[in-house]
């Protein structure tokens, strides 16, 4: 596991090892003794790297009135973390086209070099987890939470996995000003066909055994709707976004 993946998993799940996550289901606020120490060691590794960038994007500010977005912005504004560079929404929320059961698609950009102690690390994890809980008020079948990016991710941006267009067309909800995002995309590292094949196989697997509840059905529908998008990426590289067919 790469150092940055170690940190990302901790911030997403509050632990890294499956055994720790299992114990966390039964023991409130359970945390492995050495987990924060190990995560901080990985941060010191990634933050020493000099990053090169070949492109700059400038997302616009969010101007919608979604009450859940407003509450999440309030939480970030109250519990400030220097490690959080930007928080964005994309999809229907970014265009103010959401309906009562629209997905909450959010992105957090984190500068891992700003996390200098265990207290800051725990606070950041608590902030991410707390704002994820607020998402359920918009999206009761929420299944993915925040998409987390570290500063180090942008020196070799995974465009095949998470198209840069989602960042560039997203809307900034925190902080209260627009900031440019510098990225570097290495074309030879992008495997667009693999992404298409992966989602196609996932759909086939789910169709062999029909979804047993609405949660699983929503995931299947989401993957089916994404299939043309991933197909266009592998054919012409540049993806076609919603509303541009």
N, C-alpha and C positions, 0 to 999 in steps of 0.2 A: 504494500500500500504506500502511495506517495505521501509525503509529509502534508501537503495541502488537503488531500483526501481525508487524512486522519482528523484534521481540524474541522473540516466541513461536516463530517459525520457527527462529531461531538456537538457542534452547534445545532444540527438538525434534530438529533435524537437525545442529547444529554449524556450519551455514553458512546463507546466505540465497540466494545465486545458484546456479543449476543447474550452472554451470561449476565453481564451487568444490566442490560435492558430487561431481562427476565426477572431479575431480583427487584428491579425498580417497579415492576407491576405489583409486587407484594409488600415492599418496604417503602414507605413514603419518604421522598427526598433522598433515596439511596444513591450514593455515588462511590465508585471504586476509589480507594485511598490515593492511588497514584495517577488517576486519570488526568487531573488538571495539570500535574507536573509534566506528564508525557506530552500533553497537548501544547503546553508552553514551550517545550523543547522543540516541537515541530515548527512553532511560530518563529523561533529564533533562526531556524534553518531557512525558511522561505523569505523572511524579511531582509536577509542579507544579500539576496540576489538583485542584480541590476537588470531592470526590465527595459526592453526596447519596444517601440510602438510605431506602426506605419499608417494608422488611420485615426481620425477623431470624429465622434458623433456627438450631437447635441440634442438630447431629448427635451421636449417642451414641458412646462409646468402643468399639473393637473388642474382643471378648472371646473370639474363636476361637483355635484352636491350629494354624493352617496353618503348616507349616515355612517355606514361601517367604515368607509375610508376615512371620514372625519375623526371617528373615535380612535382609529389606528394611528393617525397623524398626531392626535393629542397624546397618545401613549408614548410615541417616539420623542415628542417634544418635552414631555415631563421627565421621562427616564432617559436622559441624554447619554449617548455612548460615543466617544471620540472615534471608535473603530468603524462606525457606520458612515459611509461616504454618501450613499444615495439609497433611497427606497422608491421603487417605481411600481406602477400597475400597468398591465398590458391587456390585450383582448378587449372585450366589450366595455370593461370599466374605463379603459383609457379613452374610449370614444363616446362615453356616456350613453351607450346603447344597451346597458344591462337591463335585465328584467328580474323579477323576484327570485328566480332560481339560477341566475347566471353564475358561472365559475368566478371565484376570486383568484385572479392570476397576479401574483406579486413577486418582485425581485428585490433582493437586498445586496448591495455592494459593500464589501467589508475590507478595510485596510488592516491586515493582520499585524502589521508592525506597530499599531497603536495599542495592541493588547499586551500590557507589560506585567500583569500580575494575575494571580488566581482570582482575586475579588472582581476584577474587570471582566475576566473570562466568564465567571459564573453570572454576573449581571447581564452580560450580552446574551448568554444562553437563555436566561429567564425572560429577557425582553422579547427574544424571537419566539419562544414558546407561548408567552402571554398574548402577543399580537396574533399568533396563529389561531388561538382560541376565539378571538373576535371574528375571524373569517367565517366561522360557522353560522353567524347571524346572517350573512349574505348567501353562503353556500353550505347548506346543511349536509351535503354529500361530499364535502371537501376531502380530497384524497392525496394531495401532494404538498400542501403547505407552501412556505416561501421557497423560491429558487435562490440559493445562495451562491454568490460569486466572491472569490477572494481577489485581492489586487494582483496576486501572482498569476491568476487565470488569464489575465488580459495580455500577458506577454506571448501566449500561444492560445488564442481564443478558440473554443470548441464550436465553431460555426455549424458543423454538421449535426451536432447534438442539440444546440440551442441557437437558432438563427440570429445573427446580429440585428436583423430587421426588427425583431421583437424588442430589443433594447432601444434602437433608434426611434421606433414609433411608440414606445411606451411613454408614460407621463410620470413626471417626478412628483411624489407626494411629500417627500421629506429629504432634505431641509427645505426651507421656504424660498429657495433660489435655484436657478438652473446652473448646472455645472457640466462642462464637456467631459466626455469619457474617451480616453485614449486606449486603443486596442491594437493588437498585432495578430493578423491571421496568416498562418503558414499554410498555403494551399495544399502542399504535399501531405499535410497532417489531417486533411479533411476527407472523411470516407462517407460521402453522401449516400452511396448505394447501400452501405451497411445499415444506415439508419432506416432506409426504406425496407430492406429485408427484415430487420428486427421487428418493426411495427407490423409488417405483414404476417410474420410468424406468430406474433402475439395475438393478432385477430383470429387467425386460424385455430390456435389453441383454445381460445375462449369460445369459439363457435362450436367446437366439438362437444362442449358441455355447457348448455345454456346457462346464463347468469341466474343465480338463485335469489338475488335480491336487487333492489333498485341501485344500491351503491355499485355493485359489479356491472349492472346494466349500463350505468352512466359512464363507467370507465371504457366499456366496449364501444359505446356510441362515440365517445370522444376520439378513440383511436381510429374508428372508421372515417370520421370527418377529417382527420388529419392525413389520411392515406393519399388523397390527390396532392396535397401540399408536399409530402415527402417524395412522391413520384415526380413532381415537377422539378424538385431539387436535384434528383439524380440524373434527370434528362438534360436540363439546361443550367444547372448549378444555381443560378439566381432564383430564389423562391418566389412564388406568387402569393401575395398576402390576401387576406379576406377583402372582398370588395374590388379586387383587381383582375378578376377572371375576364 
